[in-house]
């Protein structure tokens, strides 16, 4: 069973290396990424493409609060660069999974003040 930390590491490695090959094996074909604070959703392919942009540069400070065979939950920090400049956020994540694949990934981010 893929752990929550391994899933988060796949995202972090994809973002920090601008290489979707880290995420490709862990996202189910029908995977959807939901940004709850923005009311936006990405398909699997949109997420793979997005992982190779400069928008998110990395993630750290994982706190796993739930990790079972069918779901994970926790928090992490993330940072990057948007059209408005550099950003850093604290993110709550919840994901549904089947086997070693993510089927739904929910992110609720809040900006962190430096």
GROMACS elastic network, one bead per residue, 0.5 to 0.9 nm:
[ bonds ]
;  ai    aj funct       b0    kb
    1    68     6  0.88961   500
    1    69     6  0.70196   500
    1    99     6  0.65386   500
    1   100     6  0.59351   500
    2     5     6  0.82702   500
    2     6     6  0.61992   500
    2     7     6  0.69941   500
    2    26     6  0.86782   500
    2    69     6  0.86041   500
    2    99     6  0.76795   500
    2   100     6  0.52638   500
    2   101     6  0.81602   500
    3     6     6  0.51410   500
    3     7     6  0.64351   500
    3     8     6  0.87503   500
    3    67     6  0.68435   500
    3    68     6  0.82384   500
    3    69     6  0.88254   500
    3    72     6  0.83007   500
    3   100     6  0.85139   500
    4     7     6  0.51367   500
    4     8     6  0.62276   500
    4     9     6  0.85223   500
    4    64     6  0.69861   500
    4    66     6  0.82374   500
    4    67     6  0.60368   500
    4    68     6  0.86679   500
    4    71     6  0.86485   500
    4    72     6  0.59620   500
    4    73     6  0.77060   500
    4    74     6  0.83943   500
    4    95     6  0.89757   500
    5     8     6  0.50520   500
    5     9     6  0.59602   500
    5    10     6  0.85479   500
    5    62     6  0.74270   500
    5    63     6  0.88659   500
    5    64     6  0.75751   500
    6    10     6  0.61970   500
    6    11     6  0.88271   500
    7    10     6  0.51051   500
    7    11     6  0.66056   500
    7    12     6  0.87809   500
    7    23     6  0.82681   500
    7    26     6  0.71517   500
    7   101     6  0.89745   500
    7   102     6  0.83277   500
    8    11     6  0.51705   500
    8    12     6  0.61535   500
    8    13     6  0.85549   500
    8    59     6  0.80225   500
    8    60     6  0.87192   500
    8    62     6  0.79045   500
    8    76     6  0.86988   500
    9    13     6  0.58710   500
    9    14     6  0.83375   500
    9    22     6  0.85861   500
    9    59     6  0.82602   500
    9    60     6  0.87966   500
   10    13     6  0.52477   500
   10    14     6  0.60996   500
   10    15     6  0.86053   500
   10    20     6  0.89659   500
   10    21     6  0.88744   500
   10    22     6  0.51710   500
   10    23     6  0.53876   500
   10    24     6  0.88857   500
   10    26     6  0.77534   500
   11    14     6  0.51511   500
   11    15     6  0.61540   500
   11    16     6  0.85438   500
   11    20     6  0.86269   500
   11    22     6  0.71387   500
   11    23     6  0.61065   500
   11    51     6  0.77504   500
   11    58     6  0.81360   500
   11    59     6  0.79029   500
   12    15     6  0.51555   500
   12    16     6  0.59098   500
   12    17     6  0.82484   500
   12    22     6  0.87352   500
   12    56     6  0.88737   500
   12    57     6  0.79373   500
   12    58     6  0.51754   500
   12    59     6  0.52850   500
   12    60     6  0.77505   500
   12    78     6  0.87800   500
   13    16     6  0.52036   500
   13    17     6  0.57109   500
   13    18     6  0.77808   500
   13    19     6  0.74821   500
   13    20     6  0.85859   500
   13    22     6  0.63384   500
   13    23     6  0.82528   500
   13    58     6  0.75275   500
   13    59     6  0.87119   500
   14    17     6  0.54289   500
   14    18     6  0.53786   500
   14    20     6  0.51946   500
   14    21     6  0.70288   500
   14    22     6  0.53099   500
   14    23     6  0.62612   500
   14    48     6  0.84974   500
   14    51     6  0.57806   500
   14    52     6  0.70135   500
   14    57     6  0.89648   500
   14    58     6  0.84309   500
   15    18     6  0.50574   500
   15    19     6  0.69038   500
   15    20     6  0.79369   500
   15    50     6  0.85857   500
   15    51     6  0.51375   500
   15    52     6  0.63837   500
   15    53     6  0.77021   500
   15    54     6  0.78885   500
   15    55     6  0.84994   500
   15    56     6  0.59108   500
   15    57     6  0.52458   500
   15    58     6  0.54834   500
   15    59     6  0.81347   500
   16    19     6  0.79662   500
   16    51     6  0.86644   500
   16    52     6  0.86925   500
   16    54     6  0.89092   500
   16    56     6  0.77977   500
   16    57     6  0.50352   500
   16    58     6  0.50524   500
   16    59     6  0.82404   500
   17    20     6  0.85165   500
   17    51     6  0.89033   500
   17    52     6  0.77809   500
   17    57     6  0.82743   500
   17    58     6  0.88261   500
   18    50     6  0.89698   500
   18    51     6  0.60895   500
   18    53     6  0.64998   500
   18    54     6  0.77460   500
   18    57     6  0.81952   500
   19    22     6  0.65296   500
   19    23     6  0.81957   500
   19    48     6  0.84755   500
   19    51     6  0.68578   500
   19    52     6  0.55900   500
   20    23     6  0.53367   500
   20    24     6  0.60472   500
   20    47     6  0.86321   500
   20    48     6  0.52917   500
   20    49     6  0.70783   500
   20    50     6  0.85425   500
   20    51     6  0.59518   500
   20    52     6  0.63087   500
   21    24     6  0.51094   500
   21    25     6  0.72645   500
   21    48     6  0.83096   500
   22    25     6  0.68734   500
   22    26     6  0.79295   500
   23    26     6  0.55425   500
   23    27     6  0.63735   500
   23    47     6  0.88336   500
   23    48     6  0.69038   500
   23    51     6  0.83692   500
   24    27     6  0.57895   500
   24    28     6  0.84630   500
   24    44     6  0.86409   500
   24    48     6  0.69912   500
   25    28     6  0.79156   500
   25   100     6  0.85738   500
   25   101     6  0.75129   500
   26   100     6  0.62908   500
   26   102     6  0.60608   500
   27    30     6  0.80258   500
   27    31     6  0.58935   500
   27    32     6  0.87393   500
   27    44     6  0.67492   500
   27   100     6  0.84945   500
   27   101     6  0.51888   500
   27   103     6  0.66958   500
   27   104     6  0.87760   500
   28    32     6  0.86897   500
   28    44     6  0.75544   500
   28    97     6  0.84695   500
   28    98     6  0.82883   500
   28   100     6  0.86774   500
   28   101     6  0.50899   500
   28   102     6  0.55461   500
   28   103     6  0.54198   500
   28   104     6  0.86510   500
   29    44     6  0.66672   500
   29    45     6  0.87675   500
   29   101     6  0.88231   500
   29   103     6  0.79383   500
   30    43     6  0.75398   500
   30    44     6  0.67274   500
   30   102     6  0.89953   500
   30   103     6  0.63948   500
   30   104     6  0.84449   500
   31    42     6  0.86116   500
   31    43     6  0.63406   500
   31    44     6  0.51993   500
   31    45     6  0.89203   500
   31   101     6  0.84821   500
   31   102     6  0.63261   500
   31   104     6  0.54303   500
   31   105     6  0.77061   500
   32    41     6  0.66674   500
   32    42     6  0.56886   500
   32    44     6  0.58807   500
   32    47     6  0.84109   500
   32   102     6  0.85760   500
   32   103     6  0.64646   500
   32   104     6  0.50066   500
   32   105     6  0.64074   500
   32   106     6  0.85158   500
   33    40     6  0.83917   500
   33    41     6  0.55005   500
   33    43     6  0.64143   500
   33    44     6  0.73351   500
   33    47     6  0.72274   500
   33   103     6  0.85478   500
   33   104     6  0.59268   500
   33   106     6  0.59979   500
   33   107     6  0.76998   500
   34    38     6  0.87297   500
   34    39     6  0.74094   500
   34    40     6  0.60159   500
   34    42     6  0.65189   500
   34   104     6  0.74585   500
   34   105     6  0.60138   500
   34   107     6  0.61472   500
   34   108     6  0.84968   500
   35    38     6  0.55417   500
   35    39     6  0.57915   500
   35    40     6  0.51845   500
   35    41     6  0.60486   500
   35    42     6  0.83108   500
   35   105     6  0.85154   500
   35   106     6  0.60340   500
   35   108     6  0.59942   500
   35   109     6  0.78969   500
   36    40     6  0.67649   500
   36    41     6  0.83271   500
   36   106     6  0.67432   500
   36   107     6  0.60960   500
   36   108     6  0.52871   500
   36   109     6  0.81093   500
   37    40     6  0.80198   500
   37   107     6  0.78910   500
   37   108     6  0.54935   500
   37   109     6  0.66389   500
   37   110     6  0.82304   500
   38    41     6  0.87571   500
   38   108     6  0.83325   500
   38   109     6  0.88831   500
   42    45     6  0.78924   500
   42    46     6  0.55875   500
   42    47     6  0.59728   500
   43    46     6  0.51253   500
   43    47     6  0.61914   500
   43    48     6  0.86378   500
   44    47     6  0.52100   500
   44    48     6  0.62620   500
   44    49     6  0.87373   500
   45    48     6  0.50057   500
   45    49     6  0.61452   500
   45    50     6  0.84333   500
   46    49     6  0.51463   500
   46    50     6  0.59591   500
   46    51     6  0.85723   500
   47    51     6  0.60734   500
   47    52     6  0.89621   500
   48    51     6  0.52768   500
   48    52     6  0.71508   500
   49    52     6  0.56793   500
   49    53     6  0.72995   500
   50    53     6  0.53917   500
   50    54     6  0.83889   500
   50    55     6  0.76955   500
   50    56     6  0.85010   500
   51    54     6  0.80290   500
   51    55     6  0.80694   500
   51    56     6  0.73100   500
   51    57     6  0.88520   500
   52    55     6  0.85443   500
   52    56     6  0.87599   500
   53    56     6  0.72246   500
   53    57     6  0.84356   500
   54    57     6  0.61285   500
   54    80     6  0.66688   500
   54    81     6  0.62561   500
   54    82     6  0.78659   500
   55    79     6  0.81903   500
   55    80     6  0.51841   500
   55    82     6  0.54977   500
   55    83     6  0.86661   500
   55    86     6  0.89619   500
   56    59     6  0.82072   500
   56    78     6  0.70505   500
   56    79     6  0.56989   500
   56    81     6  0.65655   500
   56    82     6  0.83224   500
   56    87     6  0.88977   500
   57    78     6  0.75853   500
   57    79     6  0.57936   500
   57    81     6  0.75386   500
   58    77     6  0.84414   500
   58    78     6  0.57111   500
   58    79     6  0.58349   500
   58    80     6  0.69946   500
   59    62     6  0.81266   500
   59    76     6  0.66581   500
   59    77     6  0.54995   500
   59    79     6  0.66561   500
   60    76     6  0.57862   500
   60    77     6  0.54296   500
   60    78     6  0.66239   500
   61    75     6  0.77401   500
   61    76     6  0.51182   500
   61    77     6  0.58802   500
   61    78     6  0.87771   500
   62    74     6  0.71402   500
   62    75     6  0.57225   500
   62    77     6  0.73230   500
   63    73     6  0.86705   500
   63    74     6  0.53629   500
   63    75     6  0.51520   500
   63    76     6  0.63119   500
   64    67     6  0.71100   500
   64    72     6  0.77227   500
   64    73     6  0.61622   500
   64    75     6  0.66317   500
   64    76     6  0.87036   500
   65    72     6  0.77268   500
   65    73     6  0.56591   500
   65    75     6  0.80482   500
   66    71     6  0.74381   500
   66    72     6  0.50968   500
   66    74     6  0.66565   500
   66    94     6  0.88259   500
   67    70     6  0.81040   500
   67    71     6  0.61493   500
   67    73     6  0.66411   500
   67    74     6  0.87420   500
   68    71     6  0.54782   500
   68    72     6  0.62865   500
   69    72     6  0.82996   500
   69    97     6  0.73196   500
   69    98     6  0.74038   500
   69    99     6  0.69687   500
   69   100     6  0.87991   500
   70    95     6  0.84186   500
   70    96     6  0.58057   500
   70    98     6  0.58419   500
   70    99     6  0.74309   500
   71    94     6  0.72461   500
   71    95     6  0.54189   500
   71    97     6  0.54675   500
   71    98     6  0.82674   500
   71   102     6  0.86895   500
   72    93     6  0.78956   500
   72    94     6  0.56613   500
   72    95     6  0.52243   500
   72    96     6  0.67067   500
   72    97     6  0.78878   500
   73    92     6  0.75166   500
   73    93     6  0.54452   500
   73    95     6  0.64202   500
   74    91     6  0.83465   500
   74    92     6  0.58112   500
   74    93     6  0.54139   500
   74    94     6  0.67091   500
   75    90     6  0.70630   500
   75    91     6  0.53751   500
   75    93     6  0.58447   500
   75    94     6  0.87790   500
   76    89     6  0.84236   500
   76    90     6  0.59043   500
   76    91     6  0.53301   500
   76    92     6  0.67484   500
   76    93     6  0.79220   500
   77    88     6  0.71393   500
   77    89     6  0.55626   500
   77    91     6  0.58194   500
   77    92     6  0.88242   500
   77   109     6  0.87676   500
   77   112     6  0.87188   500
   78    87     6  0.83693   500
   78    88     6  0.56985   500
   78    89     6  0.53727   500
   78    90     6  0.65333   500
   78    91     6  0.71636   500
   78   109     6  0.88139   500
   79    86     6  0.74857   500
   79    87     6  0.55398   500
   79    89     6  0.63034   500
   79    90     6  0.89926   500
   80    85     6  0.84145   500
   80    86     6  0.57320   500
   80    87     6  0.55493   500
   80    88     6  0.66786   500
   81    84     6  0.76170   500
   81    85     6  0.53469   500
   81    87     6  0.59151   500
   81    88     6  0.87650   500
   82    85     6  0.51535   500
   82    86     6  0.62334   500
   82    87     6  0.71561   500
   83    86     6  0.84777   500
   84    87     6  0.83896   500
   87   111     6  0.72844   500
   87   112     6  0.80114   500
   88   110     6  0.84925   500
   88   111     6  0.58693   500
   88   112     6  0.55652   500
   88   113     6  0.77165   500
   88   114     6  0.82305   500
   89   109     6  0.58894   500
   89   110     6  0.52453   500
   89   113     6  0.84373   500
   90   108     6  0.83884   500
   90   109     6  0.56316   500
   90   110     6  0.53728   500
   90   111     6  0.63451   500
   90   112     6  0.63208   500
   91   107     6  0.63283   500
   91   108     6  0.54995   500
   91   110     6  0.63537   500
   91   111     6  0.86856   500
   92   106     6  0.80699   500
   92   107     6  0.57577   500
   92   108     6  0.51942   500
   92   109     6  0.63876   500
   92   110     6  0.86520   500
   93   105     6  0.70907   500
   93   106     6  0.54931   500
   93   108     6  0.65279   500
   93   109     6  0.86282   500
   94   104     6  0.82514   500
   94   105     6  0.60138   500
   94   106     6  0.51250   500
   94   107     6  0.67830   500
   94   108     6  0.88959   500
   95   102     6  0.67434   500
   95   103     6  0.74433   500
   95   104     6  0.54548   500
   95   106     6  0.59617   500
   95   107     6  0.86655   500
   96   101     6  0.87316   500
   96   102     6  0.60301   500
   96   103     6  0.56312   500
   96   104     6  0.51138   500
   96   105     6  0.65595   500
   96   106     6  0.86941   500
   97   100     6  0.69552   500
   97   101     6  0.55335   500
   97   103     6  0.52017   500
   97   104     6  0.69773   500
   97   105     6  0.86688   500
   98   101     6  0.54573   500
   98   102     6  0.64835   500
   98   103     6  0.67842   500
   99   102     6  0.81783   500
  102   105     6  0.68816   500
